[in-house]
Amino acid sequence: MGDDGSTAACQPLSLSNLHSLLDSVDCFLFDCDGVIWKGDTLIDGVPQTLEMLRSKGKKLIFVTNNSSKSRRQNAQKFQSLGIPVTEEEIFSSSFAAAMYLKVNEFPPEKKVYVIGGEGILEELKLAGFTGLGGPEDGKKTVQLKANTLFEHDKSVGAVVVGIDPNINYYKLQYGTLCIRENPGCVFIATNRDATGNMTDLQEWPGAGCMVAAICGSTQKEPVVVGKPSTFLMEFLQKQYNIPTAKMCMVGDRLDTDILFGQNAGCKTLLVLSGVTSKSTLQDPLNHIQPDIYTNQISDIFDLLNS
């Protein structure tokens, strides 16, 4: 089911295929933006659906490409919305960036320049690395004058780019110089999402826009650590030891969430509560087909209680 989802026709969620799914899956992986919430607004029916799945003995894990928050900050957001979730149940792209450096034995004496939010800086610090930049560089400006040299730290060995509402010319120049001039400097993207549900009423430019800017100025391609890369799955499996065939990835984005699930061998469920519409799903040019699709995750609760 998970392996051939890219070619098989997907089915709308029904009582029949829902029972089959629940019988075959021990763990549900949920994206957050557009699935659990939009901005700071909870999507209808989410708490009771998650509670019901837990009551059936299902493990719930939250895998988000949004790098603006650390695992701790994401857990706080869940709690503030009335959903009990622990840090250990959250795998964010901010965490993935720090773990990528750790598993690749990034020298601790080297620094990491961050075009992104506090979440990346916090995860880097927890992993034992020194982060520079982030939100505080959002206030900085450049002087485009004759005989003015833009200085950057020569000890920066990696640049991490994520979602950054305060992106500016200063950050772009700093990141560009580090990648182009510091020998061996690694270019890491938390994800390449084109847009995201940063608020409840509309989509906003995603981390992919910031990443594309640095690709353009450096003429280099990044290592992508968030979905659809299966890098996070390695950590997830170490922690929980659940076969991917016993997992279902639930997301709103075809090219990250559903592709991530398919790449890892999971079953996949697309919800239409985020960035993907039914017409996009059914477009002949779309070649990423989930196993099942539905409007929102509360349809699971409603079907079982109908």
C-alpha positions as a printed NumPy array, in Angstrom:
array([[  0.   ,   0.   ,   0.   ],
       [  2.777,   2.428,   0.954],
       [  5.15 ,   1.318,  -1.782],
       [  2.934,   1.752,  -4.83 ],
       [  0.958,   4.799,  -3.673],
       [  2.544,   6.958,  -6.358],
       [  0.877,   4.962,  -9.128],
       [ -2.282,   3.449,  -7.61 ],
       [ -5.493,   5.49 ,  -7.604],
       [ -6.239,   6.892,  -4.158],
       [ -9.528,   6.252,  -2.39 ],
       [-11.728,   8.608,  -0.381],
       [-11.819,   7.697,   3.31 ],
       [-14.666,   5.288,   4.087],
       [-15.684,   3.187,   7.079],
       [-14.341,   0.117,   5.286],
       [-10.852,   1.409,   4.439],
       [-10.652,   3.197,   7.808],
       [-11.14 ,  -0.101,   9.649],
       [ -8.494,  -1.711,   7.415],
       [ -6.134,   1.181,   8.152],
       [ -6.66 ,   0.993,  11.914],
       [ -6.151,  -2.784,  11.854],
       [ -2.869,  -2.519,   9.929],
       [ -1.281,   0.535,  11.568],
       [  0.279,   0.939,  15.03 ],
       [  1.494,   4.516,  14.63 ],
       [  0.152,   7.682,  13.022],
       [  2.598,  10.378,  11.917],
       [  0.936,  13.788,  11.693],
       [  2.093,  16.921,   9.971],
       [  1.035,  20.018,  11.954],
       [  0.437,  23.097,   9.75 ],
       [ -2.768,  22.566,   7.779],
       [ -3.495,  19.265,   9.572],
       [ -3.597,  20.024,  13.321],
       [ -3.776,  23.806,  13.108],
       [ -3.545,  26.816,  10.838],
       [ -1.331,  29.444,  12.416],
       [ -2.458,  29.481,  16.049],
       [ -5.995,  28.274,  15.282],
       [ -6.832,  24.631,  15.942],
       [ -8.647,  22.82 ,  13.114],
       [-12.109,  21.592,  14.184],
       [-12.331,  18.154,  15.756],
       [ -8.595,  17.566,  16.188],
       [ -8.433,  16.993,  19.998],
       [-11.155,  14.334,  20.117],
       [ -9.722,  12.566,  17.039],
       [ -6.241,  12.344,  18.562],
       [ -7.685,  11.246,  21.912],
       [ -9.716,   8.52 ,  20.205],
       [ -6.67 ,   7.2  ,  18.322],
       [ -4.659,   7.103,  21.575],
       [ -7.548,   5.241,  23.27 ],
       [ -7.237,   2.588,  20.547],
       [ -3.583,   2.109,  21.47 ],
       [ -2.145,   4.   ,  18.502],
       [  1.18 ,   5.797,  18.893],
       [  0.993,   9.43 ,  17.73 ],
       [  4.055,  11.271,  16.428],
       [  4.154,  14.78 ,  14.984],
       [  6.567,  15.434,  12.108],
       [  6.676,  19.08 ,  11.05 ],
       [  8.728,  20.931,   8.447],
       [  8.076,  24.226,  10.228],
       [ 11.472,  25.166,  11.698],
       [ 10.338,  28.305,  13.523],
       [  9.926,  26.398,  16.787],
       [ 12.018,  23.847,  18.684],
       [ 10.495,  20.615,  19.962],
       [ 10.026,  22.261,  23.368],
       [  8.259,  25.273,  21.836],
       [  6.037,  23.013,  19.713],
       [  5.079,  20.978,  22.805],
       [  4.145,  24.246,  24.535],
       [  1.956,  25.187,  21.556],
       [  0.152,  21.842,  21.713],
       [ -0.409,  22.298,  25.46 ],
       [ -1.733,  25.846,  24.953],
       [ -4.277,  24.443,  22.484],
       [ -5.369,  21.792,  24.983],
       [ -3.611,  18.811,  23.375],
       [ -1.228,  16.799,  25.602],
       [  1.898,  16.108,  23.519],
       [  5.453,  15.581,  24.804],
       [  8.701,  16.825,  23.262],
       [  9.646,  13.199,  22.528],
       [  6.594,  12.861,  20.263],
       [  7.677,  15.82 ,  18.09 ],
       [ 10.178,  15.644,  15.227],
       [ 10.705,  19.086,  13.674],
       [ 12.963,  20.215,  10.84 ],
       [ 14.776,  22.486,  13.339],
       [ 15.694,  19.335,  15.308],
       [ 16.604,  17.564,  12.053],
       [ 19.104,  20.296,  11.135],
       [ 20.885,  19.959,  14.486],
       [ 20.858,  16.148,  14.289],
       [ 22.264,  16.193,  10.752],
       [ 25.28 ,  18.142,  12.001],
       [ 25.65 ,  15.816,  14.993],
       [ 25.573,  12.52 ,  13.043],
       [ 27.989,  13.962,  10.498],
       [ 30.402,  14.922,  13.321],
       [ 30.331,  18.664,  12.663],
       [ 33.289,  20.153,  14.609],
       [ 31.929,  21.783,  17.811],
       [ 34.458,  24.611,  17.493],
       [ 32.843,  25.651,  14.198],
       [ 29.804,  27.959,  14.227],
       [ 26.475,  27.715,  12.423],
       [ 24.872,  30.729,  10.745],
       [ 21.074,  30.621,  10.873],
       [ 18.659,  32.218,   8.435],
       [ 15.538,  31.284,  10.343],
       [ 13.883,  31.353,  13.733],
       [ 14.617,  30.77 ,  17.394],
       [ 13.668,  27.097,  17.037],
       [ 16.79 ,  26.313,  14.998],
       [ 19.063,  28.203,  17.408],
       [ 17.583,  26.356,  20.393],
       [ 17.994,  22.916,  18.814],
       [ 21.585,  23.737,  17.794],
       [ 22.394,  24.755,  21.364],
       [ 20.855,  21.554,  22.773],
       [ 23.036,  19.561,  20.351],
       [ 26.165,  21.38 ,  21.577],
       [ 26.655,  23.808,  18.677],
       [ 27.075,  27.59 ,  18.549],
       [ 24.48 ,  29.35 ,  16.409],
       [ 24.763,  32.852,  14.994],
       [ 22.187,  35.039,  13.266],
       [ 18.523,  34.137,  13.561],
       [ 15.903,  36.706,  14.601],
       [ 18.396,  39.279,  15.915],
       [ 19.914,  39.73 ,  12.448],
       [ 16.472,  40.689,  11.185],
       [ 17.081,  44.183,  12.534],
       [ 20.448,  44.631,  10.798],
       [ 20.994,  46.635,   7.634],
       [ 23.741,  46.85 ,   5.029],
       [ 25.752,  49.809,   3.756],
       [ 26.054,  49.682,  -0.024],
       [ 28.87 ,  52.239,  -0.269],
       [ 32.248,  52.419,  -1.981],
       [ 35.171,  50.949,  -0.042],
       [ 32.822,  49.166,   2.397],
       [ 33.563,  45.508,   3.074],
       [ 30.88 ,  43.274,   4.573],
       [ 32.596,  41.207,   7.27 ],
       [ 31.56 ,  37.662,   8.168],
       [ 32.796,  35.093,  10.693],
       [ 35.379,  32.831,   9.055],
       [ 34.731,  30.09 ,  11.642],
       [ 31.187,  29.447,  10.36 ],
       [ 31.171,  25.878,   9.031],
       [ 27.487,  25.539,   8.201],
       [ 24.558,  27.713,   7.132],
       [ 21.057,  26.519,   8.045],
       [ 18.138,  28.087,   6.161],
       [ 14.535,  27.729,   7.336],
       [ 11.341,  29.737,   7.416],
       [ 12.25 ,  33.36 ,   8.196],
       [  9.597,  36.118,   8.277],
       [ 12.437,  38.619,   8.91 ],
       [ 14.644,  37.707,   5.961],
       [ 16.658,  40.665,   4.697],
       [ 19.646,  41.633,   2.578],
       [ 22.017,  41.425,   5.566],
       [ 21.172,  37.758,   6.193],
       [ 21.354,  36.894,   2.508],
       [ 24.824,  38.424,   2.197],
       [ 26.055,  36.809,   5.43 ],
       [ 24.873,  33.347,   4.448],
       [ 26.162,  33.745,   0.902],
       [ 29.664,  34.79 ,   2.008],
       [ 29.911,  31.905,   4.498],
       [ 28.981,  29.319,   1.849],
       [ 31.105,  30.826,  -0.906],
       [ 34.202,  31.836,   1.061],
       [ 34.487,  29.559,   4.125],
       [ 36.174,  26.3  ,   3.02 ],
       [ 33.881,  23.288,   3.373],
       [ 30.912,  25.303,   4.654],
       [ 27.777,  23.101,   4.558],
       [ 24.492,  24.495,   3.184],
       [ 21.492,  22.941,   4.973],
       [ 17.819,  23.585,   4.217],
       [ 15.224,  22.634,   6.811],
       [ 12.762,  22.123,   3.933],
       [ 11.759,  23.525,   0.533],
       [  8.032,  24.081,   1.132],
       [  6.813,  26.714,  -1.321],
       [  4.081,  27.995,   0.993],
       [  2.671,  27.31 ,   4.452],
       [ -0.362,  27.992,   6.631],
       [  1.319,  30.621,   8.793],
       [ -2.112,  32.068,   9.666],
       [ -5.623,  30.632,   9.614],
       [ -6.943,  32.685,   6.679],
       [ -4.26 ,  32.314,   3.995],
       [ -1.024,  30.699,   2.895],
       [  2.302,  32.534,   3.113],
       [  5.697,  32.077,   1.407],
       [  7.457,  29.046,   2.872],
       [ 11.071,  28.2  ,   3.667],
       [ 11.548,  27.219,   0.022],
       [ 11.597,  30.932,  -0.868],
       [ 14.462,  31.666,   1.535],
       [ 16.335,  28.546,   0.411],
       [ 15.891,  29.519,  -3.263],
       [ 17.417,  32.946,  -2.585],
       [ 20.594,  31.368,  -1.161],
       [ 20.677,  28.805,  -3.993],
       [ 20.575,  31.711,  -6.42 ],
       [ 23.382,  33.716,  -4.812],
       [ 25.706,  30.759,  -4.113],
       [ 24.861,  28.61 ,  -7.167],
       [ 24.812,  25.639,  -4.772],
       [ 22.13 ,  23.131,  -3.789],
       [ 21.474,  22.4  ,  -0.092],
       [ 21.211,  19.22 ,   1.923],
       [ 17.472,  19.056,   2.759],
       [ 16.788,  17.499,   6.173],
       [ 12.991,  17.927,   6.425],
       [ 10.249,  16.074,   4.527],
       [ 10.293,  14.489,   1.951],
       [ 13.839,  13.484,   2.977],
       [ 13.646,  10.392,   5.197],
       [ 16.491,  11.642,   7.408],
       [ 14.077,  12.208,  10.339],
       [ 12.655,   8.701,   9.963],
       [ 15.997,   7.218,  11.036],
       [ 15.756,   9.001,  14.403],
       [ 12.106,   8.218,  14.763],
       [ 12.708,   4.509,  14.263],
       [ 15.628,   4.459,  16.689],
       [ 13.346,   5.928,  19.344],
       [ 10.212,   3.875,  18.731],
       [ 11.326,   0.786,  16.779],
       [  8.069,   0.574,  14.793],
       [  8.283,  -0.833,  11.234],
       [  7.371,   1.815,   8.647],
       [  4.83 ,  -0.599,   7.137],
       [  2.952,  -0.229,  10.445],
       [  2.916,   3.584,  10.172],
       [  0.548,   5.976,   8.421],
       [  1.716,   9.464,   7.421],
       [ -1.085,  12.039,   7.606],
       [ -0.422,  15.355,   5.865],
       [ -1.815,  18.126,   3.704],
       [  1.042,  18.443,   1.219],
       [  1.684,  15.974,  -1.595],
       [  5.322,  16.821,  -2.367],
       [  6.519,  16.677,   1.259],
       [  4.166,  14.773,   3.608],
       [  2.815,  12.141,   1.225],
       [  6.137,  11.721,  -0.592],
       [  7.904,  11.378,   2.789],
       [  5.501,   8.595,   3.756],
       [  5.915,   6.839,   0.421],
       [  9.723,   7.177,   0.467],
       [  9.776,   5.569,   3.91 ],
       [  7.31 ,   2.779,   3.053],
       [  4.423,   4.084,   5.192],
       [  0.739,   4.134,   4.361],
       [ -0.412,   7.645,   3.492],
       [ -3.506,   9.751,   4.214],
       [ -3.931,  13.174,   2.612],
       [ -6.176,  15.764,   4.262],
       [ -7.63 ,  18.649,   2.249],
       [ -7.625,  21.032,   5.238],
       [ -4.3  ,  22.641,   4.263],
       [ -2.502,  23.526,   1.034],
       [ -3.804,  20.761,  -1.278],
       [ -7.225,  20.964,  -2.91 ],
       [ -9.17 ,  18.056,  -4.376],
       [ -8.669,  19.503,  -7.87 ],
       [ -4.877,  19.56 ,  -7.332],
       [ -4.96 ,  15.961,  -6.111],
       [ -6.955,  14.835,  -9.142],
       [ -5.022,  16.91 , -11.686],
       [ -3.573,  14.585, -14.371],
       [ -0.212,  16.342, -13.922],
       [ -0.048,  15.257, -10.267],
       [  1.832,  11.973,  -9.962],
       [  1.889,  11.751,  -6.145],
       [ -1.168,   9.804,  -5.017],
       [ -1.854,   9.011,  -1.35 ],
       [ -3.48 ,   5.726,  -0.382],
       [ -6.495,   7.553,   1.058],
       [ -7.717,  11.143,   1.156],
       [-10.315,  13.006,   3.219],
       [-11.307,  16.567,   4.112],
       [ -9.792,  16.734,   7.621],
       [ -8.615,  14.358,  10.328],
       [-11.845,  14.691,  12.337],
       [-13.499,  12.647,   9.549],
       [-11.852,   9.629,  11.24 ],
       [-13.691,  10.426,  14.49 ],
       [-16.973,  11.18 ,  12.709],
       [-16.937,   7.953,  10.672],
       [-16.303,   5.785,  13.716],
       [-19.053,   7.545,  15.643],
       [-21.65 ,   7.644,  12.864]])
